[in-house]
Protein backbone atom coordinates (compact mmCIF):
# COMPACT_ATOMS: atom_id res chain seq x y z
CA UNK A 1 0.00 0.00 0.00
CA UNK A 2 2.85 2.35 0.78
CA UNK A 3 4.11 2.13 -2.79
CA UNK A 4 0.66 2.83 -4.21
CA UNK A 5 0.37 5.87 -1.96
CA UNK A 6 3.75 6.97 -3.27
CA UNK A 7 2.55 6.49 -6.86
CA UNK A 8 -0.45 8.66 -6.07
CA UNK A 9 1.88 11.37 -4.72
CA UNK A 10 4.07 11.20 -7.84
CA UNK A 11 1.04 11.62 -10.09
CA UNK A 12 -0.41 14.37 -7.90
CA UNK A 13 2.90 16.27 -8.08
CA UNK A 14 3.18 15.54 -11.82
CA UNK A 15 6.77 14.47 -11.09
CA UNK A 16 7.83 12.96 -14.40
CA UNK A 17 11.40 12.55 -13.19
CA UNK A 18 10.17 9.47 -11.29
CA UNK A 19 8.73 7.74 -14.34
CA UNK A 20 10.92 4.64 -13.86
CA UNK A 21 9.77 4.24 -10.26
CA UNK A 22 6.18 4.79 -11.31
CA UNK A 23 6.52 2.11 -14.02
CA UNK A 24 7.51 -0.49 -11.45
CA UNK A 25 4.68 0.50 -9.11
CA UNK A 26 2.10 0.59 -11.91
CA UNK A 27 3.00 -2.97 -12.92
CA UNK A 28 2.46 -4.05 -9.31
CA UNK A 29 -1.09 -2.67 -9.35
CA UNK A 30 -2.10 -6.03 -10.82
CA UNK A 31 -0.99 -7.92 -7.70
CA UNK A 32 -3.62 -9.00 -5.22
CA UNK A 33 -4.00 -11.45 -2.37
CA UNK A 34 -6.38 -14.37 -2.53
CA UNK A 35 -8.19 -15.53 0.58
CA UNK A 36 -10.85 -18.06 -0.31
CA UNK A 37 -12.60 -19.61 2.66
CA UNK A 38 -15.30 -22.07 1.70
CA UNK A 39 -16.10 -23.89 4.93
CA UNK A 40 -18.27 -22.74 7.77
CA UNK A 41 -16.72 -23.62 11.12
CA UNK A 42 -19.70 -22.56 13.23
CA UNK A 43 -22.30 -24.31 11.06
CA UNK A 44 -20.20 -27.49 10.95
CA UNK A 45 -19.90 -27.49 14.73
CA UNK A 46 -23.66 -27.00 15.14
CA UNK A 47 -24.53 -29.74 12.63
CA UNK A 48 -22.08 -32.21 14.17
CA UNK A 49 -23.25 -31.49 17.71
CA UNK A 50 -19.74 -30.43 18.75
CA UNK A 51 -21.02 -26.95 19.63
CA UNK A 52 -22.58 -28.50 22.76
CA UNK A 53 -19.06 -29.25 24.00
CA UNK A 54 -18.36 -25.53 24.22
CA UNK A 55 -19.89 -24.16 27.39
CA UNK A 56 -18.29 -20.75 27.12
CA UNK A 57 -20.68 -18.62 25.06
CA UNK A 58 -17.94 -16.07 24.41
CA UNK A 59 -16.03 -18.73 22.48
CA UNK A 60 -19.12 -19.69 20.50
CA UNK A 61 -19.87 -16.04 19.72
CA UNK A 62 -16.22 -15.48 18.79
CA UNK A 63 -16.33 -18.35 16.30
CA UNK A 64 -19.54 -16.94 14.84
CA UNK A 65 -17.97 -13.46 14.62
CA UNK A 66 -14.90 -14.92 12.94
CA UNK A 67 -17.13 -16.57 10.31
CA UNK A 68 -18.73 -13.20 9.56
CA UNK A 69 -15.32 -11.56 9.24
CA UNK A 70 -14.12 -14.35 6.92
CA UNK A 71 -17.19 -13.86 4.72
CA UNK A 72 -16.47 -10.14 4.54
CA UNK A 73 -12.82 -10.84 3.67
CA UNK A 74 -14.02 -13.06 0.81
CA UNK A 75 -16.27 -10.27 -0.47
CA UNK A 76 -13.42 -7.75 -0.29
CA UNK A 77 -11.11 -10.15 -2.15
CA UNK A 78 -13.75 -10.55 -4.86
CA UNK A 79 -14.17 -6.78 -5.12
CA UNK A 80 -10.39 -6.35 -5.39
CA UNK A 81 -10.12 -9.09 -8.02
CA UNK A 82 -12.99 -7.65 -10.07
CA UNK A 83 -11.50 -4.15 -9.91
CA UNK A 84 -8.15 -5.49 -10.97
CA UNK A 85 -9.43 -7.62 -13.86
CA UNK A 86 -12.04 -5.16 -15.14
CA UNK A 87 -10.13 -1.91 -14.71
CA UNK A 88 -6.49 -2.17 -13.66
CA UNK A 89 -5.35 -4.71 -16.25
CA UNK A 90 -7.02 -2.73 -19.02
CA UNK A 91 -5.70 0.63 -17.87
CA UNK A 92 -2.14 -0.50 -17.18
CA UNK A 93 -1.92 -2.57 -20.35
CA UNK A 94 -2.53 0.56 -22.42
CA UNK A 95 0.24 2.60 -20.81
CA UNK A 96 2.92 0.16 -19.64
CA UNK A 97 5.23 -2.42 -21.16
CA UNK A 98 4.93 -5.13 -18.49
CA UNK A 99 8.16 -6.82 -19.49
CA UNK A 100 10.37 -3.74 -19.17
CA UNK A 101 8.21 -1.79 -16.66
CA UNK A 102 8.54 1.22 -18.96
CA UNK A 103 5.61 3.62 -19.12
CA UNK A 104 4.98 4.18 -22.83
CA UNK A 105 2.21 6.75 -22.49
CA UNK A 106 3.09 9.05 -19.58
CA UNK A 107 0.30 11.52 -20.34
CA UNK A 108 -2.27 8.77 -19.76
CA UNK A 109 -0.70 7.99 -16.38
CA UNK A 110 -0.31 11.59 -15.23
CA UNK A 111 -4.01 12.39 -15.28
CA UNK A 112 -6.89 12.29 -12.84
CA UNK A 113 -8.46 9.17 -14.37
CA UNK A 114 -5.41 7.00 -13.73
CA UNK A 115 -4.96 8.62 -10.34
CA UNK A 116 -8.58 7.78 -9.49
CA UNK A 117 -7.84 4.15 -10.30
CA UNK A 118 -4.96 4.14 -7.83
CA UNK A 119 -7.05 5.87 -5.15
CA UNK A 120 -9.88 3.35 -5.56
CA UNK A 121 -7.42 0.45 -5.28
CA UNK A 122 -5.97 2.06 -2.16
CA UNK A 123 -9.43 2.30 -0.62
CA UNK A 124 -10.10 -1.37 -1.36
CA UNK A 125 -6.72 -2.43 0.04
CA UNK A 126 -7.13 -0.31 3.18
CA UNK A 127 -10.52 -1.90 3.83
CA UNK A 128 -9.01 -5.35 3.28
CA UNK A 129 -6.18 -4.50 5.67
CA UNK A 130 -8.64 -3.38 8.36
CA UNK A 131 -10.68 -6.55 7.87
CA UNK A 132 -7.65 -8.86 7.98
CA UNK A 133 -6.49 -7.15 11.18
CA UNK A 134 -9.96 -7.53 12.65
CA UNK A 135 -9.82 -11.26 11.85
CA UNK A 136 -6.39 -11.59 13.44
CA UNK A 137 -7.58 -9.80 16.57
CA UNK A 138 -10.63 -12.05 16.79
CA UNK A 139 -8.49 -15.17 16.31
CA UNK A 140 -6.21 -14.03 19.13
CA UNK A 141 -9.19 -13.25 21.36
CA UNK A 142 -10.87 -16.62 20.77
CA UNK A 143 -7.58 -18.48 21.15
CA UNK A 144 -7.03 -16.79 24.52
CA UNK A 145 -10.57 -17.69 25.60
CA UNK A 146 -9.94 -21.32 24.63
CA UNK A 147 -6.57 -21.35 26.42
CA UNK A 148 -8.17 -19.87 29.55
CA UNK A 149 -10.98 -22.41 29.37
CA UNK A 150 -8.49 -25.28 29.12
CA UNK A 151 -6.47 -23.96 32.06
CA UNK A 152 -9.60 -23.76 34.22
CA UNK A 153 -10.38 -27.44 33.68
C-alpha positions as CSV (number, residue, x, y, z in Angstrom):
1,X,0.0,0.0,0.0
2,X,2.8,2.4,0.8
3,X,4.1,2.1,-2.8
4,X,0.7,2.8,-4.2
5,X,0.4,5.9,-2.0
6,X,3.8,7.0,-3.3
7,X,2.6,6.5,-6.9
8,X,-0.4,8.7,-6.1
9,X,1.9,11.4,-4.7
10,X,4.1,11.2,-7.8
11,X,1.0,11.6,-10.1
12,X,-0.4,14.4,-7.9
13,X,2.9,16.3,-8.1
14,X,3.2,15.5,-11.8
15,X,6.8,14.5,-11.1
16,X,7.8,13.0,-14.4
17,X,11.4,12.6,-13.2
18,X,10.2,9.5,-11.3
19,X,8.7,7.7,-14.3
20,X,10.9,4.6,-13.9
21,X,9.8,4.2,-10.3
22,X,6.2,4.8,-11.3
23,X,6.5,2.1,-14.0
24,X,7.5,-0.5,-11.4
25,X,4.7,0.5,-9.1
26,X,2.1,0.6,-11.9
27,X,3.0,-3.0,-12.9
28,X,2.5,-4.1,-9.3
29,X,-1.1,-2.7,-9.3
30,X,-2.1,-6.0,-10.8
31,X,-1.0,-7.9,-7.7
32,X,-3.6,-9.0,-5.2
33,X,-4.0,-11.5,-2.4
34,X,-6.4,-14.4,-2.5
35,X,-8.2,-15.5,0.6
36,X,-10.9,-18.1,-0.3
37,X,-12.6,-19.6,2.7
38,X,-15.3,-22.1,1.7
39,X,-16.1,-23.9,4.9
40,X,-18.3,-22.7,7.8
41,X,-16.7,-23.6,11.1
42,X,-19.7,-22.6,13.2
43,X,-22.3,-24.3,11.1
44,X,-20.2,-27.5,10.9
45,X,-19.9,-27.5,14.7
46,X,-23.7,-27.0,15.1
47,X,-24.5,-29.7,12.6
48,X,-22.1,-32.2,14.2
49,X,-23.2,-31.5,17.7
50,X,-19.7,-30.4,18.8
51,X,-21.0,-27.0,19.6
52,X,-22.6,-28.5,22.8
53,X,-19.1,-29.3,24.0
54,X,-18.4,-25.5,24.2
55,X,-19.9,-24.2,27.4
56,X,-18.3,-20.7,27.1
57,X,-20.7,-18.6,25.1
58,X,-17.9,-16.1,24.4
59,X,-16.0,-18.7,22.5
60,X,-19.1,-19.7,20.5
61,X,-19.9,-16.0,19.7
62,X,-16.2,-15.5,18.8
63,X,-16.3,-18.4,16.3
64,X,-19.5,-16.9,14.8
65,X,-18.0,-13.5,14.6
66,X,-14.9,-14.9,12.9
67,X,-17.1,-16.6,10.3
68,X,-18.7,-13.2,9.6
69,X,-15.3,-11.6,9.2
70,X,-14.1,-14.4,6.9
71,X,-17.2,-13.9,4.7
72,X,-16.5,-10.1,4.5
73,X,-12.8,-10.8,3.7
74,X,-14.0,-13.1,0.8
75,X,-16.3,-10.3,-0.5
76,X,-13.4,-7.8,-0.3
77,X,-11.1,-10.2,-2.1
78,X,-13.8,-10.5,-4.9
79,X,-14.2,-6.8,-5.1
80,X,-10.4,-6.3,-5.4
81,X,-10.1,-9.1,-8.0
82,X,-13.0,-7.7,-10.1
83,X,-11.5,-4.1,-9.9
84,X,-8.2,-5.5,-11.0
85,X,-9.4,-7.6,-13.9
86,X,-12.0,-5.2,-15.1
87,X,-10.1,-1.9,-14.7
88,X,-6.5,-2.2,-13.7
89,X,-5.3,-4.7,-16.2
90,X,-7.0,-2.7,-19.0
91,X,-5.7,0.6,-17.9
92,X,-2.1,-0.5,-17.2
93,X,-1.9,-2.6,-20.4
94,X,-2.5,0.6,-22.4
95,X,0.2,2.6,-20.8
96,X,2.9,0.2,-19.6
97,X,5.2,-2.4,-21.2
98,X,4.9,-5.1,-18.5
99,X,8.2,-6.8,-19.5
100,X,10.4,-3.7,-19.2
101,X,8.2,-1.8,-16.7
102,X,8.5,1.2,-19.0
103,X,5.6,3.6,-19.1
104,X,5.0,4.2,-22.8
105,X,2.2,6.7,-22.5
106,X,3.1,9.1,-19.6
107,X,0.3,11.5,-20.3
108,X,-2.3,8.8,-19.8
109,X,-0.7,8.0,-16.4
110,X,-0.3,11.6,-15.2
111,X,-4.0,12.4,-15.3
112,X,-6.9,12.3,-12.8
113,X,-8.5,9.2,-14.4
114,X,-5.4,7.0,-13.7
115,X,-5.0,8.6,-10.3
116,X,-8.6,7.8,-9.5
117,X,-7.8,4.1,-10.3
118,X,-5.0,4.1,-7.8
119,X,-7.0,5.9,-5.2
120,X,-9.9,3.3,-5.6
121,X,-7.4,0.5,-5.3
122,X,-6.0,2.1,-2.2
123,X,-9.4,2.3,-0.6
124,X,-10.1,-1.4,-1.4
125,X,-6.7,-2.4,0.0
126,X,-7.1,-0.3,3.2
127,X,-10.5,-1.9,3.8
128,X,-9.0,-5.4,3.3
129,X,-6.2,-4.5,5.7
130,X,-8.6,-3.4,8.4
131,X,-10.7,-6.6,7.9
132,X,-7.7,-8.9,8.0
133,X,-6.5,-7.2,11.2
134,X,-10.0,-7.5,12.6
135,X,-9.8,-11.3,11.8
136,X,-6.4,-11.6,13.4
137,X,-7.6,-9.8,16.6
138,X,-10.6,-12.1,16.8
139,X,-8.5,-15.2,16.3
140,X,-6.2,-14.0,19.1
141,X,-9.2,-13.2,21.4
142,X,-10.9,-16.6,20.8
143,X,-7.6,-18.5,21.1
144,X,-7.0,-16.8,24.5
145,X,-10.6,-17.7,25.6
146,X,-9.9,-21.3,24.6
147,X,-6.6,-21.3,26.4
148,X,-8.2,-19.9,29.5
149,X,-11.0,-22.4,29.4
150,X,-8.5,-25.3,29.1
151,X,-6.5,-24.0,32.1
152,X,-9.6,-23.8,34.2
153,X,-10.4,-27.4,33.7
